Amino acid sequence: MNSSETWRFLTALICFYGFIKEFKIGEPFIYLYQSEVLNLTREQLTNEVYPFIAYSYLLSLIPVLLLTDLTLYKPTMLLEVVGQTVY
């Protein structure tokens, strides 16, 4: 495999990994679970829960991006896979 083929293969592999990572089967059922099982109202979800999730994810991206710059993408992806498997 020459360098051009290696580059294309790695790019396709990273794109496939990103697609599989973001493919969340339970995502459509989260609202029903939070409203019926956890007894959270629509106002609580809209004003308290969902903004916290969005902003905490945004803040967690800063150290992840810095870690990726220091270690390149492979150790970061491995750490992410381990974290999602445990979660």
Biopython code that builds the backbone (N, CA, C, O; Angstrom):
import numpy as np
from Bio.PDB.StructureBuilder import StructureBuilder

atoms = [
    (1, "MET", "N", (0.845, -1.165, 0.000)),
    (1, "MET", "CA", (0.000, 0.000, 0.000)),
    (1, "MET", "C", (0.897, 1.236, 0.000)),
    (1, "MET", "O", (1.714, 1.413, 0.904)),
    (2, "ASN", "N", (0.747, 2.082, -1.003)),
    (2, "ASN", "CA", (1.581, 3.283, -1.040)),
    (2, "ASN", "C", (0.970, 4.370, -0.159)),
    (2, "ASN", "O", (-0.096, 4.176, 0.426)),
    (3, "SER", "N", (1.641, 5.501, -0.068)),
    (3, "SER", "CA", (1.217, 6.551, 0.859)),
    (3, "SER", "C", (-0.137, 7.142, 0.486)),
    (3, "SER", "O", (-0.903, 7.526, 1.371)),
    (4, "SER", "N", (-0.447, 7.222, -0.799)),
    (4, "SER", "CA", (-1.744, 7.751, -1.218)),
    (4, "SER", "C", (-2.878, 6.816, -0.796)),
    (4, "SER", "O", (-3.925, 7.269, -0.331)),
    (5, "GLU", "N", (-2.665, 5.527, -0.958)),
    (5, "GLU", "CA", (-3.685, 4.563, -0.548)),
    (5, "GLU", "C", (-3.822, 4.514, 0.965)),
    (5, "GLU", "O", (-4.932, 4.376, 1.480)),
    (6, "THR", "N", (-2.716, 4.624, 1.680)),
    (6, "THR", "CA", (-2.753, 4.631, 3.134)),
    (6, "THR", "C", (-3.530, 5.830, 3.641)),
    (6, "THR", "O", (-4.353, 5.699, 4.547)),
    (7, "TRP", "N", (-3.278, 6.991, 3.070)),
    (7, "TRP", "CA", (-3.968, 8.215, 3.467)),
    (7, "TRP", "C", (-5.471, 8.085, 3.230)),
    (7, "TRP", "O", (-6.268, 8.476, 4.082)),
    (8, "ARG", "N", (-5.857, 7.547, 2.095)),
    (8, "ARG", "CA", (-7.285, 7.391, 1.786)),
    (8, "ARG", "C", (-7.943, 6.364, 2.710)),
    (8, "ARG", "O", (-9.069, 6.563, 3.168)),
    (9, "PHE", "N", (-7.242, 5.279, 2.977)),
    (9, "PHE", "CA", (-7.786, 4.251, 3.861)),
    (9, "PHE", "C", (-7.987, 4.796, 5.269)),
    (9, "PHE", "O", (-9.037, 4.571, 5.871)),
    (10, "LEU", "N", (-6.996, 5.509, 5.803)),
    (10, "LEU", "CA", (-7.123, 6.072, 7.146)),
    (10, "LEU", "C", (-8.238, 7.108, 7.214)),
    (10, "LEU", "O", (-8.971, 7.165, 8.202)),
    (11, "THR", "N", (-8.373, 7.928, 6.176)),
    (11, "THR", "CA", (-9.449, 8.913, 6.147)),
    (11, "THR", "C", (-10.811, 8.234, 6.127)),
    (11, "THR", "O", (-11.719, 8.644, 6.850)),
    (12, "ALA", "N", (-10.959, 7.206, 5.312)),
    (12, "ALA", "CA", (-12.228, 6.466, 5.265)),
    (12, "ALA", "C", (-12.505, 5.771, 6.591)),
    (12, "ALA", "O", (-13.650, 5.724, 7.040)),
    (13, "LEU", "N", (-11.469, 5.234, 7.218)),
    (13, "LEU", "CA", (-11.635, 4.564, 8.504)),
    (13, "LEU", "C", (-12.069, 5.548, 9.583)),
    (13, "LEU", "O", (-12.938, 5.225, 10.393)),
    (14, "ILE", "N", (-11.488, 6.730, 9.610)),
    (14, "ILE", "CA", (-11.867, 7.744, 10.592)),
    (14, "ILE", "C", (-13.297, 8.216, 10.351)),
    (14, "ILE", "O", (-14.048, 8.414, 11.306)),
    (15, "CYS", "N", (-13.681, 8.397, 9.100)),
    (15, "CYS", "CA", (-15.062, 8.796, 8.788)),
    (15, "CYS", "C", (-16.052, 7.714, 9.210)),
    (15, "CYS", "O", (-17.109, 8.021, 9.762)),
    (16, "PHE", "N", (-15.718, 6.463, 8.956)),
    (16, "PHE", "CA", (-16.581, 5.355, 9.367)),
    (16, "PHE", "C", (-16.685, 5.291, 10.886)),
    (16, "PHE", "O", (-17.773, 5.077, 11.422)),
    (17, "TYR", "N", (-15.574, 5.474, 11.580)),
    (17, "TYR", "CA", (-15.580, 5.477, 13.038)),
    (17, "TYR", "C", (-16.458, 6.603, 13.572)),
    (17, "TYR", "O", (-17.234, 6.393, 14.504)),
    (18, "GLY", "N", (-16.343, 7.798, 12.988)),
    (18, "GLY", "CA", (-17.172, 8.921, 13.422)),
    (18, "GLY", "C", (-18.650, 8.662, 13.207)),
    (18, "GLY", "O", (-19.472, 9.022, 14.049)),
    (19, "PHE", "N", (-18.997, 8.043, 12.091)),
    (19, "PHE", "CA", (-20.397, 7.726, 11.823)),
    (19, "PHE", "C", (-20.930, 6.724, 12.840)),
    (19, "PHE", "O", (-22.010, 6.920, 13.397)),
    (20, "ILE", "N", (-20.185, 5.662, 13.084)),
    (20, "ILE", "CA", (-20.626, 4.638, 14.035)),
    (20, "ILE", "C", (-20.694, 5.209, 15.451)),
    (20, "ILE", "O", (-21.594, 4.858, 16.214)),
    (21, "LYS", "N", (-19.758, 6.078, 15.808)),
    (21, "LYS", "CA", (-19.734, 6.660, 17.148)),
    (21, "LYS", "C", (-20.959, 7.530, 17.398)),
    (21, "LYS", "O", (-21.512, 7.524, 18.498)),
    (22, "GLU", "N", (-21.384, 8.273, 16.390)),
    (22, "GLU", "CA", (-22.518, 9.178, 16.550)),
    (22, "GLU", "C", (-23.863, 8.511, 16.293)),
    (22, "GLU", "O", (-24.904, 9.136, 16.498)),
    (23, "PHE", "N", (-23.867, 7.267, 15.855)),
    (23, "PHE", "CA", (-25.103, 6.542, 15.589)),
    (23, "PHE", "C", (-25.628, 6.006, 16.909)),
    (23, "PHE", "O", (-25.149, 4.988, 17.410)),
    (24, "LYS", "N", (-26.605, 6.686, 17.465)),
    (24, "LYS", "CA", (-27.121, 6.333, 18.784)),
    (24, "LYS", "C", (-28.556, 5.853, 18.646)),
    (24, "LYS", "O", (-29.461, 6.633, 18.351)),
    (25, "ILE", "N", (-28.748, 4.573, 18.861)),
    (25, "ILE", "CA", (-30.053, 3.961, 18.656)),
    (25, "ILE", "C", (-31.074, 4.459, 19.674)),
    (25, "ILE", "O", (-32.245, 4.622, 19.329)),
    (26, "GLY", "N", (-30.672, 4.700, 20.899)),
    (26, "GLY", "CA", (-31.609, 5.092, 21.943)),
    (26, "GLY", "C", (-31.956, 6.562, 21.979)),
    (26, "GLY", "O", (-32.778, 6.973, 22.797)),
    (27, "GLU", "N", (-31.365, 7.361, 21.127)),
    (27, "GLU", "CA", (-31.572, 8.812, 21.158)),
    (27, "GLU", "C", (-33.046, 9.228, 21.039)),
    (27, "GLU", "O", (-33.457, 10.123, 21.777)),
    (28, "PRO", "N", (-33.863, 8.640, 20.162)),
    (28, "PRO", "CA", (-35.266, 9.072, 20.078)),
    (28, "PRO", "C", (-36.077, 8.770, 21.335)),
    (28, "PRO", "O", (-37.124, 9.381, 21.546)),
    (29, "PHE", "N", (-35.624, 7.856, 22.161)),
    (29, "PHE", "CA", (-36.389, 7.456, 23.332)),
    (29, "PHE", "C", (-35.961, 8.173, 24.606)),
    (29, "PHE", "O", (-36.547, 7.942, 25.664)),
    (30, "ILE", "N", (-34.964, 9.025, 24.531)),
    (30, "ILE", "CA", (-34.465, 9.704, 25.731)),
    (30, "ILE", "C", (-35.519, 10.633, 26.317)),
    (30, "ILE", "O", (-35.694, 10.681, 27.534)),
    (31, "TYR", "N", (-36.226, 11.375, 25.455)),
    (31, "TYR", "CA", (-37.243, 12.306, 25.961)),
    (31, "TYR", "C", (-38.345, 11.551, 26.701)),
    (31, "TYR", "O", (-38.761, 11.973, 27.780)),
    (32, "LEU", "N", (-38.820, 10.443, 26.138)),
    (32, "LEU", "CA", (-39.859, 9.656, 26.814)),
    (32, "LEU", "C", (-39.360, 9.122, 28.152)),
    (32, "LEU", "O", (-40.092, 9.141, 29.142)),
    (33, "TYR", "N", (-38.132, 8.650, 28.183)),
    (33, "TYR", "CA", (-37.562, 8.142, 29.433)),
    (33, "TYR", "C", (-37.459, 9.247, 30.478)),
    (33, "TYR", "O", (-37.813, 9.046, 31.639)),
    (34, "GLN", "N", (-36.973, 10.412, 30.059)),
    (34, "GLN", "CA", (-36.795, 11.494, 31.018)),
    (34, "GLN", "C", (-38.127, 12.047, 31.505)),
    (34, "GLN", "O", (-38.250, 12.426, 32.670)),
    (35, "SER", "N", (-39.120, 12.098, 30.632)),
    (35, "SER", "CA", (-40.400, 12.671, 31.044)),
    (35, "SER", "C", (-41.275, 11.668, 31.789)),
    (35, "SER", "O", (-41.962, 12.053, 32.735)),
    (36, "GLU", "N", (-41.273, 10.398, 31.394)),
    (36, "GLU", "CA", (-42.162, 9.428, 32.030)),
    (36, "GLU", "C", (-41.517, 8.705, 33.210)),
    (36, "GLU", "O", (-42.145, 8.566, 34.260)),
    (37, "VAL", "N", (-40.303, 8.253, 33.060)),
    (37, "VAL", "CA", (-39.665, 7.476, 34.132)),
    (37, "VAL", "C", (-39.060, 8.392, 35.192)),
    (37, "VAL", "O", (-39.236, 8.164, 36.388)),
    (38, "LEU", "N", (-38.349, 9.423, 34.753)),
    (38, "LEU", "CA", (-37.710, 10.335, 35.707)),
    (38, "LEU", "C", (-38.639, 11.442, 36.183)),
    (38, "LEU", "O", (-38.280, 12.204, 37.081)),
    (39, "ASN", "N", (-39.831, 11.543, 35.593)),
    (39, "ASN", "CA", (-40.851, 12.533, 35.956)),
    (39, "ASN", "C", (-40.342, 13.967, 35.861)),
    (39, "ASN", "O", (-40.622, 14.784, 36.738)),
    (40, "LEU", "N", (-39.608, 14.273, 34.818)),
    (40, "LEU", "CA", (-39.171, 15.641, 34.574)),
    (40, "LEU", "C", (-40.168, 16.306, 33.635)),
    (40, "LEU", "O", (-40.622, 15.697, 32.667)),
    (41, "THR", "N", (-40.504, 17.553, 33.924)),
    (41, "THR", "CA", (-41.446, 18.269, 33.070)),
    (41, "THR", "C", (-40.737, 18.774, 31.829)),
    (41, "THR", "O", (-39.509, 18.779, 31.751)),
    (42, "ARG", "N", (-41.539, 19.200, 30.855)),
    (42, "ARG", "CA", (-40.977, 19.735, 29.612)),
    (42, "ARG", "C", (-40.153, 20.996, 29.894)),
    (42, "ARG", "O", (-39.111, 21.211, 29.275)),
    (43, "GLU", "N", (-40.623, 21.824, 30.826)),
    (43, "GLU", "CA", (-39.894, 23.046, 31.177)),
    (43, "GLU", "C", (-38.558, 22.727, 31.841)),
    (43, "GLU", "O", (-37.555, 23.386, 31.567)),
    (44, "GLN", "N", (-38.541, 21.726, 32.708)),
    (44, "GLN", "CA", (-37.285, 21.335, 33.347)),
    (44, "GLN", "C", (-36.283, 20.817, 32.317)),
    (44, "GLN", "O", (-35.100, 21.154, 32.359)),
    (45, "LEU", "N", (-36.771, 20.002, 31.404)),
    (45, "LEU", "CA", (-35.879, 19.472, 30.375)),
    (45, "LEU", "C", (-35.341, 20.578, 29.486)),
    (45, "LEU", "O", (-34.149, 20.609, 29.177)),
    (46, "THR", "N", (-36.215, 21.485, 29.074)),
    (46, "THR", "CA", (-35.812, 22.546, 28.154)),
    (46, "THR", "C", (-34.913, 23.575, 28.821)),
    (46, "THR", "O", (-33.947, 24.035, 28.213)),
    (47, "ASN", "N", (-35.213, 23.943, 30.061)),
    (47, "ASN", "CA", (-34.496, 25.046, 30.709)),
    (47, "ASN", "C", (-33.329, 24.612, 31.586)),
    (47, "ASN", "O", (-32.425, 25.410, 31.833)),
    (48, "GLU", "N", (-33.323, 23.373, 32.061)),
    (48, "GLU", "CA", (-32.282, 22.957, 32.996)),
    (48, "GLU", "C", (-31.401, 21.821, 32.473)),
    (48, "GLU", "O", (-30.175, 21.894, 32.565)),
    (49, "VAL", "N", (-32.008, 20.790, 31.935)),
    (49, "VAL", "CA", (-31.249, 19.593, 31.570)),
    (49, "VAL", "C", (-30.513, 19.770, 30.252)),
    (49, "VAL", "O", (-29.295, 19.599, 30.195)),
    (50, "TYR", "N", (-31.236, 20.109, 29.194)),
    (50, "TYR", "CA", (-30.617, 20.180, 27.871)),
    (50, "TYR", "C", (-29.546, 21.268, 27.750)),
    (50, "TYR", "O", (-28.517, 21.012, 27.124)),
    (51, "PRO", "N", (-29.731, 22.475, 28.317)),
    (51, "PRO", "CA", (-28.618, 23.445, 28.245)),
    (51, "PRO", "C", (-27.372, 22.977, 28.996)),
    (51, "PRO", "O", (-26.254, 23.224, 28.545)),
    (52, "PHE", "N", (-27.547, 22.312, 30.121)),
    (52, "PHE", "CA", (-26.398, 21.805, 30.867)),
    (52, "PHE", "C", (-25.617, 20.797, 30.039)),
    (52, "PHE", "O", (-24.386, 20.825, 30.025)),
    (53, "ILE", "N", (-26.318, 19.912, 29.355)),
    (53, "ILE", "CA", (-25.657, 18.907, 28.518)),
    (53, "ILE", "C", (-24.875, 19.577, 27.392)),
    (53, "ILE", "O", (-23.731, 19.213, 27.118)),
    (54, "ALA", "N", (-25.499, 20.556, 26.745)),
    (54, "ALA", "CA", (-24.847, 21.212, 25.604)),
    (54, "ALA", "C", (-23.604, 21.982, 26.037)),
    (54, "ALA", "O", (-22.554, 21.864, 25.404)),
    (55, "TYR", "N", (-23.710, 22.771, 27.111)),
    (55, "TYR", "CA", (-22.572, 23.580, 27.538)),
    (55, "TYR", "C", (-21.473, 22.735, 28.166)),
    (55, "TYR", "O", (-20.294, 23.049, 27.998)),
    (56, "SER", "N", (-21.823, 21.681, 28.879)),
    (56, "SER", "CA", (-20.776, 20.834, 29.451)),
    (56, "SER", "C", (-20.026, 20.086, 28.352)),
    (56, "SER", "O", (-18.817, 19.879, 28.456)),
    (57, "TYR", "N", (-20.735, 19.682, 27.302)),
    (57, "TYR", "CA", (-20.067, 19.038, 26.168)),
    (57, "TYR", "C", (-19.133, 20.023, 25.475)),
    (57, "TYR", "O", (-18.020, 19.665, 25.089)),
    (58, "LEU", "N", (-19.584, 21.256, 25.320)),
    (58, "LEU", "CA", (-18.752, 22.280, 24.688)),
    (58, "LEU", "C", (-17.489, 22.536, 25.504)),
    (58, "LEU", "O", (-16.404, 22.664, 24.938)),
    (59, "LEU", "N", (-17.619, 22.612, 26.816)),
    (59, "LEU", "CA", (-16.443, 22.836, 27.661)),
    (59, "LEU", "C", (-15.501, 21.631, 27.674)),
    (59, "LEU", "O", (-14.288, 21.797, 27.806)),
    (60, "SER", "N", (-16.040, 20.441, 27.541)),
    (60, "SER", "CA", (-15.171, 19.263, 27.528)),
    (60, "SER", "C", (-14.402, 19.130, 26.218)),
    (60, "SER", "O", (-13.399, 18.418, 26.163)),
    (61, "LEU", "N", (-14.851, 19.799, 25.173)),
    (61, "LEU", "CA", (-14.139, 19.725, 23.899)),
    (61, "LEU", "C", (-12.778, 20.412, 23.947)),
    (61, "LEU", "O", (-11.858, 20.000, 23.239)),
    (62, "ILE", "N", (-12.635, 21.443, 24.762)),
    (62, "ILE", "CA", (-11.374, 22.193, 24.825)),
    (62, "ILE", "C", (-10.220, 21.294, 25.276)),
    (62, "ILE", "O", (-9.212, 21.227, 24.572)),
    (63, "PRO", "N", (-10.318, 20.594, 26.424)),
    (63, "PRO", "CA", (-9.199, 19.713, 26.786)),
    (63, "PRO", "C", (-9.016, 18.542, 25.829)),
    (63, "PRO", "O", (-7.893, 18.083, 25.618)),
    (64, "VAL", "N", (-10.108, 18.056, 25.251)),
    (64, "VAL", "CA", (-9.986, 16.942, 24.306)),
    (64, "VAL", "C", (-9.229, 17.388, 23.064)),
    (64, "VAL", "O", (-8.376, 16.654, 22.568)),
    (65, "LEU", "N", (-9.525, 18.568, 22.560)),
    (65, "LEU", "CA", (-8.807, 19.076, 21.387)),
    (65, "LEU", "C", (-7.329, 19.319, 21.696)),
    (65, "LEU", "O", (-6.467, 19.036, 20.864)),
    (66, "LEU", "N", (-7.034, 19.839, 22.884)),
    (66, "LEU", "CA", (-5.633, 20.038, 23.270)),
    (66, "LEU", "C", (-4.911, 18.698, 23.425)),
    (66, "LEU", "O", (-3.758, 18.560, 23.018)),
    (67, "LEU", "N", (-5.590, 17.715, 24.010)),
    (67, "LEU", "CA", (-5.005, 16.382, 24.138)),
    (67, "LEU", "C", (-4.753, 15.762, 22.769)),
    (67, "LEU", "O", (-3.734, 15.105, 22.557)),
    (68, "THR", "N", (-5.681, 15.969, 21.846)),
    (68, "THR", "CA", (-5.511, 15.436, 20.497)),
    (68, "THR", "C", (-4.332, 16.090, 19.800)),
    (68, "THR", "O", (-3.594, 15.421, 19.077)),
    (69, "ASP", "N", (-4.143, 17.389, 20.006)),
    (69, "ASP", "CA", (-2.994, 18.064, 19.412)),
    (69, "ASP", "C", (-1.674, 17.527, 19.967)),
    (69, "ASP", "O", (-0.685, 17.433, 19.239)),
    (70, "LEU", "N", (-1.658, 17.180, 21.237)),
    (70, "LEU", "CA", (-0.427, 16.684, 21.846)),
    (70, "LEU", "C", (-0.127, 15.232, 21.479)),
    (70, "LEU", "O", (1.027, 14.879, 21.236)),
    (71, "THR", "N", (-1.145, 14.401, 21.440)),
    (71, "THR", "CA", (-0.917, 12.964, 21.254)),
    (71, "THR", "C", (-1.315, 12.446, 19.885)),
    (71, "THR", "O", (-1.201, 11.247, 19.630)),
    (72, "LEU", "N", (-1.773, 13.302, 19.008)),
    (72, "LEU", "CA", (-2.337, 12.939, 17.710)),
    (72, "LEU", "C", (-3.667, 12.210, 17.929)),
    (72, "LEU", "O", (-4.152, 12.150, 19.058)),
    (73, "TYR", "N", (-4.239, 11.679, 16.912)),
    (73, "TYR", "CA", (-5.618, 11.217, 17.037)),
    (73, "TYR", "C", (-5.764, 9.784, 17.539)),
    (73, "TYR", "O", (-6.807, 9.454, 18.103)),
    (74, "LYS", "N", (-4.791, 8.938, 17.363)),
    (74, "LYS", "CA", (-4.970, 7.521, 17.713)),
    (74, "LYS", "C", (-5.173, 7.281, 19.213)),
    (74, "LYS", "O", (-6.128, 6.594, 19.574)),
    (75, "PRO", "N", (-4.325, 7.812, 20.109)),
    (75, "PRO", "CA", (-4.587, 7.592, 21.538)),
    (75, "PRO", "C", (-5.893, 8.233, 22.001)),
    (75, "PRO", "O", (-6.565, 7.698, 22.882)),
    (76, "THR", "N", (-6.252, 9.360, 21.422)),
    (76, "THR", "CA", (-7.500, 10.012, 21.797)),
    (76, "THR", "C", (-8.697, 9.169, 21.382)),
    (76, "THR", "O", (-9.657, 9.037, 22.140)),
    (77, "MET", "N", (-8.644, 8.603, 20.191)),
    (77, "MET", "CA", (-9.733, 7.739, 19.733)),
    (77, "MET", "C", (-9.822, 6.478, 20.586)),
    (77, "MET", "O", (-10.921, 6.025, 20.906)),
    (78, "LEU", "N", (-8.699, 5.917, 20.951)),
    (78, "LEU", "CA", (-8.690, 4.723, 21.792)),
    (78, "LEU", "C", (-9.286, 5.025, 23.166)),
    (78, "LEU", "O", (-10.073, 4.238, 23.691)),
    (79, "LEU", "N", (-8.915, 6.154, 23.739)),
    (79, "LEU", "CA", (-9.468, 6.562, 25.027)),
    (79, "LEU", "C", (-10.976, 6.792, 24.926)),
    (79, "LEU", "O", (-11.722, 6.454, 25.844)),
    (80, "GLU", "N", (-11.415, 7.361, 23.819)),
    (80, "GLU", "CA", (-12.844, 7.591, 23.617)),
    (80, "GLU", "C", (-13.607, 6.277, 23.483)),
    (80, "GLU", "O", (-14.695, 6.135, 24.041)),
    (81, "VAL", "N", (-13.050, 5.323, 22.755)),
    (81, "VAL", "CA", (-13.699, 4.014, 22.610)),
    (81, "VAL", "C", (-13.822, 3.327, 23.966)),
    (81, "VAL", "O", (-14.868, 2.759, 24.283)),
    (82, "VAL", "N", (-12.762, 3.376, 24.765)),
    (82, "VAL", "CA", (-12.804, 2.767, 26.092)),
    (82, "VAL", "C", (-13.840, 3.471, 26.962)),
    (82, "VAL", "O", (-14.592, 2.818, 27.686)),
    (83, "GLY", "N", (-13.881, 4.797, 26.893)),
    (83, "GLY", "CA", (-14.859, 5.543, 27.682)),
    (83, "GLY", "C", (-16.289, 5.250, 27.293)),
    (83, "GLY", "O", (-17.155, 5.127, 28.159)),
    (84, "GLN", "N", (-16.550, 5.139, 26.007)),
    (84, "GLN", "CA", (-17.914, 4.843, 25.574)),
    (84, "GLN", "C", (-18.297, 3.402, 25.867)),
    (84, "GLN", "O", (-19.472, 3.112, 26.087)),
    (85, "THR", "N", (-17.340, 2.505, 25.873)),
    (85, "THR", "CA", (-17.635, 1.118, 26.216)),
    (85, "THR", "C", (-17.995, 1.002, 27.693)),
    (85, "THR", "O", (-18.911, 0.263, 28.054)),
    (86, "VAL", "N", (-17.288, 1.719, 28.536)),
    (86, "VAL", "CA", (-17.575, 1.699, 29.968)),
    (86, "VAL", "C", (-18.905, 2.376, 30.253)),
    (86, "VAL", "O", (-19.665, 1.930, 31.112)),
    (87, "TYR", "N", (-19.186, 3.456, 29.529)),
    (87, "TYR", "CA", (-20.424, 4.212, 29.742)),
    (87, "TYR", "C", (-21.597, 3.398, 29.284)),
    (87, "TYR", "O", (-22.738, 3.853, 29.376)),
]
sb = StructureBuilder()
sb.init_structure("model")
sb.init_model(0)
sb.init_chain("A")
sb.init_seg("    ")
for serial, (resi, resn, name, xyz) in enumerate(atoms, 1):
    if name == "N":
        sb.init_residue(resn, " ", resi, " ")
    sb.init_atom(name, np.array(xyz, "f"), 0.0, 1.0, " ", f" {name:<3s}", serial, name[0])
structure = sb.get_structure()
